Amino acid sequence: MPTLFQQILGAAFFGLAPCVRRLHGLRGQSQFRGIASIERGTHPLARLCARMVGLPSACQAVPTTVVFVASPQGETWRRDFGGRQMVSSLAYRDGLLYERLGAVQFRFWLHVSDGALWWQVAGVRVFGILPLPVALFEGVHCREREHEGRYEFMVEAGMPWLGRIVRYEGWLEQVSTNAAE
């Protein structure tokens, strides 16, 4: 059975850089470690939005651990940014990746370009029922890529009138797995 990201991307999955393809080709539980830096917005409503989805506090070069629990039906990502936990659940429906992060459910189109995986917001709901205008989330950019042989991630979220909500980026390397590729 194809992994979640293999189902979503189809043949484009094989256009991913090797370390990105390897990460999204794992099944079972895998642990990755690395370093991340997090910047947070200063607008009071931006801070409230960040709290609603459980985003980490601002910090530089913080030790980061991510545990991926993956099956063809969905994935759970448990991130630890220097002791600050952030958990999301992912699933595939209607050609889109669904990610639940705190009280917010995002829907993403995924596409591959030059080996990198890009996430583009297709829809957002609060508490799973209240839809929000997609135009509010044009400032959300997610990218996964390989750089100097390592998996790198970058997530940037901003909203009109609020500016930056969060930007976090860093790298990860696999340290353990009970997965089958």
C-alpha atoms as an extended CHARMM CRD file, in Angstrom:
* protein
*
       181  EXT
         1         1  MET       CA              0.0000000000        0.0000000000        0.0000000000  PROA      1               0.0000000000
         2         2  PRO       CA              1.4480000000        3.4120000000       -0.9250000000  PROA      2               0.0000000000
         3         3  THR       CA              2.3050000000        5.8300000000        1.8790000000  PROA      3               0.0000000000
         4         4  LEU       CA              0.1600000000        8.9110000000        2.4530000000  PROA      4               0.0000000000
         5         5  PHE       CA              2.4540000000       11.1740000000        0.4060000000  PROA      5               0.0000000000
         6         6  GLN       CA              2.8240000000        8.5780000000       -2.3560000000  PROA      6               0.0000000000
         7         7  GLN       CA             -0.9850000000        8.5060000000       -2.6460000000  PROA      7               0.0000000000
         8         8  ILE       CA             -1.2480000000       12.2820000000       -2.8030000000  PROA      8               0.0000000000
         9         9  LEU       CA              1.6350000000       12.9050000000       -5.2200000000  PROA      9               0.0000000000
        10        10  GLY       CA              1.3700000000        9.8220000000       -7.4320000000  PROA      10              0.0000000000
        11        11  ALA       CA              4.2040000000        9.6800000000       -9.9960000000  PROA      11              0.0000000000
        12        12  ALA       CA              5.4450000000       13.1330000000       -8.8780000000  PROA      12              0.0000000000
        13        13  PHE       CA              6.5970000000       11.4560000000       -5.6410000000  PROA      13              0.0000000000
        14        14  PHE       CA              9.5750000000       10.0370000000       -7.5380000000  PROA      14              0.0000000000
        15        15  GLY       CA             10.6380000000       13.5790000000       -8.5140000000  PROA      15              0.0000000000
        16        16  LEU       CA             11.3720000000       14.4250000000       -4.8750000000  PROA      16              0.0000000000
        17        17  ALA       CA             14.9620000000       14.7980000000       -3.7230000000  PROA      17              0.0000000000
        18        18  PRO       CA             16.2260000000       11.5110000000       -2.2200000000  PROA      18              0.0000000000
        19        19  CYS       CA             16.0650000000       12.4790000000        1.4750000000  PROA      19              0.0000000000
        20        20  VAL       CA             12.5720000000       14.0170000000        1.1110000000  PROA      20              0.0000000000
        21        21  ARG       CA             11.3750000000       10.9150000000       -0.7550000000  PROA      21              0.0000000000
        22        22  ARG       CA             12.9410000000        8.6720000000        1.9200000000  PROA      22              0.0000000000
        23        23  LEU       CA             11.2330000000       10.5360000000        4.7890000000  PROA      23              0.0000000000
        24        24  HSD       CA              7.8170000000       10.4000000000        3.1010000000  PROA      24              0.0000000000
        25        25  GLY       CA              8.3450000000        6.7820000000        2.0440000000  PROA      25              0.0000000000
        26        26  LEU       CA              8.6450000000        5.4830000000        5.6270000000  PROA      26              0.0000000000
        27        27  ARG       CA              5.9260000000        3.4860000000        7.3560000000  PROA      27              0.0000000000
        28        28  GLY       CA              5.5810000000        2.8850000000       11.0720000000  PROA      28              0.0000000000
        29        29  GLN       CA              7.3830000000        5.1140000000       13.5450000000  PROA      29              0.0000000000
        30        30  SER       CA             10.5580000000        7.0530000000       12.7880000000  PROA      30              0.0000000000
        31        31  GLN       CA             12.4410000000        9.6160000000       14.8290000000  PROA      31              0.0000000000
        32        32  PHE       CA             14.4310000000       12.4990000000       13.3640000000  PROA      32              0.0000000000
        33        33  ARG       CA             16.6140000000       15.0660000000       15.1270000000  PROA      33              0.0000000000
        34        34  GLY       CA             18.0810000000       18.3440000000       14.0700000000  PROA      34              0.0000000000
        35        35  ILE       CA             18.1120000000       22.0730000000       14.6760000000  PROA      35              0.0000000000
        36        36  ALA       CA             15.4180000000       24.6860000000       14.0490000000  PROA      36              0.0000000000
        37        37  SER       CA             15.0060000000       28.4230000000       14.3890000000  PROA      37              0.0000000000
        38        38  ILE       CA             11.6150000000       29.9810000000       15.0640000000  PROA      38              0.0000000000
        39        39  GLU       CA             10.5200000000       33.5890000000       14.6080000000  PROA      39              0.0000000000
        40        40  ARG       CA              7.1400000000       34.7390000000       15.8740000000  PROA      40              0.0000000000
        41        41  GLY       CA              5.0370000000       37.7210000000       14.9410000000  PROA      41              0.0000000000
        42        42  THR       CA              4.5370000000       40.6040000000       17.3400000000  PROA      42              0.0000000000
        43        43  HSD       CA              0.9440000000       41.6510000000       16.5810000000  PROA      43              0.0000000000
        44        44  PRO       CA             -1.3380000000       40.5840000000       19.4820000000  PROA      44              0.0000000000
        45        45  LEU       CA             -3.7280000000       38.7850000000       17.1030000000  PROA      45              0.0000000000
        46        46  ALA       CA             -0.7900000000       37.0200000000       15.4330000000  PROA      46              0.0000000000
        47        47  ARG       CA              0.2770000000       35.7360000000       18.8660000000  PROA      47              0.0000000000
        48        48  LEU       CA             -3.2970000000       34.5650000000       19.5270000000  PROA      48              0.0000000000
        49        49  CYS       CA             -3.3880000000       32.7070000000       16.1740000000  PROA      49              0.0000000000
        50        50  ALA       CA             -0.0620000000       31.0580000000       16.9920000000  PROA      50              0.0000000000
        51        51  ARG       CA             -1.4000000000       29.8820000000       20.3530000000  PROA      51              0.0000000000
        52        52  MET       CA             -4.5810000000       28.4860000000       18.7390000000  PROA      52              0.0000000000
        53        53  VAL       CA             -2.5540000000       26.0550000000       16.6620000000  PROA      53              0.0000000000
        54        54  GLY       CA              0.1250000000       25.3890000000       19.2710000000  PROA      54              0.0000000000
        55        55  LEU       CA              3.0550000000       26.9570000000       17.4410000000  PROA      55              0.0000000000
        56        56  PRO       CA              6.4070000000       27.0400000000       19.2280000000  PROA      56              0.0000000000
        57        57  SER       CA              7.8770000000       30.1320000000       20.8550000000  PROA      57              0.0000000000
        58        58  ALA       CA             10.6120000000       32.1460000000       19.1870000000  PROA      58              0.0000000000
        59        59  CYS       CA             14.1130000000       30.7130000000       19.5640000000  PROA      59              0.0000000000
        60        60  GLN       CA             17.2940000000       30.2860000000       17.5640000000  PROA      60              0.0000000000
        61        61  ALA       CA             19.2010000000       27.0510000000       16.8760000000  PROA      61              0.0000000000
        62        62  VAL       CA             16.9980000000       24.9760000000       19.1870000000  PROA      62              0.0000000000
        63        63  PRO       CA             17.4480000000       21.1810000000       19.3200000000  PROA      63              0.0000000000
        64        64  THR       CA             14.4910000000       19.6690000000       17.4740000000  PROA      64              0.0000000000
        65        65  THR       CA             13.0310000000       16.1690000000       17.4690000000  PROA      65              0.0000000000
        66        66  VAL       CA             10.2180000000       14.9470000000       15.2350000000  PROA      66              0.0000000000
        67        67  VAL       CA              8.5470000000       11.5560000000       15.6180000000  PROA      67              0.0000000000
        68        68  PHE       CA              6.6080000000       10.5190000000       12.5200000000  PROA      68              0.0000000000
        69        69  VAL       CA              4.0040000000        7.7730000000       12.8900000000  PROA      69              0.0000000000
        70        70  ALA       CA              2.9600000000        6.8540000000        9.3610000000  PROA      70              0.0000000000
        71        71  SER       CA              0.4600000000        4.4720000000        7.8320000000  PROA      71              0.0000000000
        72        72  PRO       CA             -1.3190000000        4.5510000000        4.4610000000  PROA      72              0.0000000000
        73        73  GLN       CA             -4.4090000000        5.9210000000        6.2690000000  PROA      73              0.0000000000
        74        74  GLY       CA             -2.6880000000        8.9010000000        7.8720000000  PROA      74              0.0000000000
        75        75  GLU       CA              0.2310000000       10.2610000000        9.8180000000  PROA      75              0.0000000000
        76        76  THR       CA              0.9180000000       11.9150000000       13.1510000000  PROA      76              0.0000000000
        77        77  TRP       CA              3.8580000000       14.2930000000       13.4910000000  PROA      77              0.0000000000
        78        78  ARG       CA              5.0540000000       14.9610000000       17.0440000000  PROA      78              0.0000000000
        79        79  ARG       CA              7.4920000000       17.8580000000       17.0110000000  PROA      79              0.0000000000
        80        80  ASP       CA              9.5810000000       18.9620000000       19.9820000000  PROA      80              0.0000000000
        81        81  PHE       CA             11.3160000000       22.3150000000       19.6650000000  PROA      81              0.0000000000
        82        82  GLY       CA             13.5400000000       22.4730000000       22.7580000000  PROA      82              0.0000000000
        83        83  GLY       CA             10.7900000000       21.1080000000       25.0080000000  PROA      83              0.0000000000
        84        84  ARG       CA              7.8760000000       22.8760000000       23.2760000000  PROA      84              0.0000000000
        85        85  GLN       CA              5.5240000000       20.2770000000       21.7790000000  PROA      85              0.0000000000
        86        86  MET       CA              3.5880000000       20.6910000000       18.5270000000  PROA      86              0.0000000000
        87        87  VAL       CA              1.4770000000       17.7940000000       17.2160000000  PROA      87              0.0000000000
        88        88  SER       CA             -0.4290000000       17.4920000000       13.9730000000  PROA      88              0.0000000000
        89        89  SER       CA             -2.4680000000       14.7730000000       12.2870000000  PROA      89              0.0000000000
        90        90  LEU       CA             -2.4320000000       14.3220000000        8.5210000000  PROA      90              0.0000000000
        91        91  ALA       CA             -4.8330000000       12.5270000000        6.1710000000  PROA      91              0.0000000000
        92        92  TYR       CA             -5.6310000000       12.3540000000        2.4530000000  PROA      92              0.0000000000
        93        93  ARG       CA             -9.0790000000       13.1980000000        1.0860000000  PROA      93              0.0000000000
        94        94  ASP       CA            -10.4100000000       14.5690000000       -2.1590000000  PROA      94              0.0000000000
        95        95  GLY       CA             -6.9250000000       14.9560000000       -3.6750000000  PROA      95              0.0000000000
        96        96  LEU       CA             -5.7160000000       17.1360000000       -0.7900000000  PROA      96              0.0000000000
        97        97  LEU       CA             -3.5560000000       16.7450000000        2.2890000000  PROA      97              0.0000000000
        98        98  TYR       CA             -5.5240000000       17.5310000000        5.4480000000  PROA      98              0.0000000000
        99        99  GLU       CA             -3.5500000000       18.6780000000        8.4800000000  PROA      99              0.0000000000
       100       100  ARG       CA             -5.1500000000       19.2440000000       11.8750000000  PROA      100             0.0000000000
       101       101  LEU       CA             -3.0490000000       21.5130000000       14.0410000000  PROA      101             0.0000000000
       102       102  GLY       CA             -4.7100000000       22.5230000000       17.2840000000  PROA      102             0.0000000000
       103       103  ALA       CA             -8.1580000000       23.9750000000       16.5920000000  PROA      103             0.0000000000
       104       104  VAL       CA             -7.4010000000       24.5440000000       12.9010000000  PROA      104             0.0000000000
       105       105  GLN       CA             -7.7060000000       22.1610000000        9.9810000000  PROA      105             0.0000000000
       106       106  PHE       CA             -5.7100000000       23.0520000000        6.8780000000  PROA      106             0.0000000000
       107       107  ARG       CA             -6.1540000000       21.5500000000        3.4230000000  PROA      107             0.0000000000
       108       108  PHE       CA             -3.1320000000       21.6710000000        1.1170000000  PROA      108             0.0000000000
       109       109  TRP       CA             -2.3480000000       21.0710000000       -2.5200000000  PROA      109             0.0000000000
       110       110  LEU       CA              1.0750000000       19.4970000000       -2.7960000000  PROA      110             0.0000000000
       111       111  HSD       CA              3.4150000000       19.8580000000       -5.7470000000  PROA      111             0.0000000000
       112       112  VAL       CA              7.0040000000       18.9930000000       -6.5790000000  PROA      112             0.0000000000
       113       113  SER       CA              9.4250000000       21.4450000000       -8.1720000000  PROA      113             0.0000000000
       114       114  ASP       CA             13.1830000000       20.8890000000       -8.5820000000  PROA      114             0.0000000000
       115       115  GLY       CA             13.0660000000       18.0260000000       -6.0670000000  PROA      115             0.0000000000
       116       116  ALA       CA             11.3970000000       20.1600000000       -3.3830000000  PROA      116             0.0000000000
       117       117  LEU       CA              7.9210000000       19.5400000000       -1.9770000000  PROA      117             0.0000000000
       118       118  TRP       CA              5.7440000000       22.6470000000       -1.7740000000  PROA      118             0.0000000000
       119       119  TRP       CA              2.5260000000       22.9390000000        0.2470000000  PROA      119             0.0000000000
       120       120  GLN       CA             -0.1380000000       25.4460000000       -0.8700000000  PROA      120             0.0000000000
       121       121  VAL       CA             -3.2170000000       26.2340000000        1.2230000000  PROA      121             0.0000000000
       122       122  ALA       CA             -6.4600000000       25.1070000000       -0.4380000000  PROA      122             0.0000000000
       123       123  GLY       CA             -8.7830000000       25.6420000000        2.5180000000  PROA      123             0.0000000000
       124       124  VAL       CA             -8.9530000000       26.2680000000        6.2640000000  PROA      124             0.0000000000
       125       125  ARG       CA            -11.5390000000       25.4500000000        8.9040000000  PROA      125             0.0000000000
       126       126  VAL       CA            -11.6440000000       26.2840000000       12.6000000000  PROA      126             0.0000000000
       127       127  PHE       CA            -12.9210000000       23.4910000000       14.8570000000  PROA      127             0.0000000000
       128       128  GLY       CA            -13.5100000000       21.4740000000       11.6670000000  PROA      128             0.0000000000
       129       129  ILE       CA            -16.7120000000       23.3740000000       10.8200000000  PROA      129             0.0000000000
       130       130  LEU       CA            -16.1260000000       27.1070000000       10.3750000000  PROA      130             0.0000000000
       131       131  PRO       CA            -14.5570000000       27.8020000000        6.9450000000  PROA      131             0.0000000000
       132       132  LEU       CA            -12.2060000000       30.7560000000        6.6280000000  PROA      132             0.0000000000
       133       133  PRO       CA            -11.4440000000       32.6040000000        3.3680000000  PROA      133             0.0000000000
       134       134  VAL       CA             -8.4310000000       31.0840000000        1.6160000000  PROA      134             0.0000000000
       135       135  ALA       CA             -7.2530000000       34.5970000000        0.6840000000  PROA      135             0.0000000000
       136       136  LEU       CA             -6.3790000000       35.1310000000        4.3700000000  PROA      136             0.0000000000
       137       137  PHE       CA             -3.7760000000       32.3620000000        4.0420000000  PROA      137             0.0000000000
       138       138  GLU       CA             -1.8900000000       33.4630000000        0.9260000000  PROA      138             0.0000000000
       139       139  GLY       CA              1.0170000000       34.2400000000        3.2640000000  PROA      139             0.0000000000
       140       140  VAL       CA              1.3870000000       30.5610000000        4.2410000000  PROA      140             0.0000000000
       141       141  HSD       CA              4.3230000000       28.8700000000        2.5200000000  PROA      141             0.0000000000
       142       142  CYS       CA              5.7470000000       25.4390000000        3.2630000000  PROA      142             0.0000000000
       143       143  ARG       CA              8.7270000000       23.7980000000        1.6160000000  PROA      143             0.0000000000
       144       144  GLU       CA             10.6260000000       20.5770000000        2.1600000000  PROA      144             0.0000000000
       145       145  ARG       CA             13.9010000000       20.0280000000        0.3300000000  PROA      145             0.0000000000
       146       146  GLU       CA             17.3230000000       18.4480000000        0.4080000000  PROA      146             0.0000000000
       147       147  HSD       CA             20.3000000000       20.7020000000        1.0300000000  PROA      147             0.0000000000
       148       148  GLU       CA             23.8540000000       19.4080000000        1.3990000000  PROA      148             0.0000000000
       149       149  GLY       CA             22.4720000000       15.8780000000        1.7830000000  PROA      149             0.0000000000
       150       150  ARG       CA             20.0910000000       16.7440000000        4.6420000000  PROA      150             0.0000000000
       151       151  TYR       CA             16.3430000000       17.0980000000        4.8360000000  PROA      151             0.0000000000
       152       152  GLU       CA             15.3790000000       20.7650000000        5.3330000000  PROA      152             0.0000000000
       153       153  PHE       CA             12.0120000000       22.3100000000        6.1360000000  PROA      153             0.0000000000
       154       154  MET       CA             10.6660000000       25.8390000000        6.0640000000  PROA      154             0.0000000000
       155       155  VAL       CA              7.2140000000       26.9510000000        7.1850000000  PROA      155             0.0000000000
       156       156  GLU       CA              6.1470000000       30.5680000000        7.0040000000  PROA      156             0.0000000000
       157       157  ALA       CA              2.7290000000       31.8390000000        7.9890000000  PROA      157             0.0000000000
       158       158  GLY       CA              1.4880000000       35.3860000000        7.7680000000  PROA      158             0.0000000000
       159       159  MET       CA             -1.8950000000       37.0200000000        7.4020000000  PROA      159             0.0000000000
       160       160  PRO       CA             -3.0900000000       40.3520000000        6.0140000000  PROA      160             0.0000000000
       161       161  TRP       CA             -3.0170000000       43.1340000000        8.6110000000  PROA      161             0.0000000000
       162       162  LEU       CA             -1.3050000000       40.8530000000       11.1520000000  PROA      162             0.0000000000
       163       163  GLY       CA              1.9620000000       40.2640000000        9.3750000000  PROA      163             0.0000000000
       164       164  ARG       CA              4.0680000000       37.3000000000       10.3730000000  PROA      164             0.0000000000
       165       165  ILE       CA              2.5180000000       34.7000000000       12.6320000000  PROA      165             0.0000000000
       166       166  VAL       CA              5.4590000000       32.3160000000       12.5440000000  PROA      166             0.0000000000
       167       167  ARG       CA              8.4350000000       31.2740000000       10.4760000000  PROA      167             0.0000000000
       168       168  TYR       CA             10.3130000000       28.1650000000       11.4060000000  PROA      168             0.0000000000
       169       169  GLU       CA             12.9990000000       26.3970000000        9.4960000000  PROA      169             0.0000000000
       170       170  GLY       CA             15.7320000000       23.9020000000       10.0640000000  PROA      170             0.0000000000
       171       171  TRP       CA             17.0900000000       20.4870000000        9.2210000000  PROA      171             0.0000000000
       172       172  LEU       CA             16.5340000000       16.9140000000       10.3690000000  PROA      172             0.0000000000
       173       173  GLU       CA             18.4030000000       13.6140000000       10.1920000000  PROA      173             0.0000000000
       174       174  GLN       CA             16.9150000000       10.1980000000       10.9010000000  PROA      174             0.0000000000
       175       175  VAL       CA             18.0590000000        8.6230000000       14.1860000000  PROA      175             0.0000000000
       176       176  SER       CA             15.7370000000        5.6320000000       14.6020000000  PROA      176             0.0000000000
       177       177  THR       CA             12.9650000000        3.7310000000       12.9180000000  PROA      177             0.0000000000
       178       178  ASN       CA             10.7800000000        0.7000000000       13.2540000000  PROA      178             0.0000000000
       179       179  ALA       CA              9.5360000000        1.4300000000        9.7640000000  PROA      179             0.0000000000
       180       180  ALA       CA              9.6410000000       -0.4350000000        6.4720000000  PROA      180             0.0000000000
       181       181  GLU       CA             10.4830000000        1.6740000000        3.4430000000  PROA      181             0.0000000000
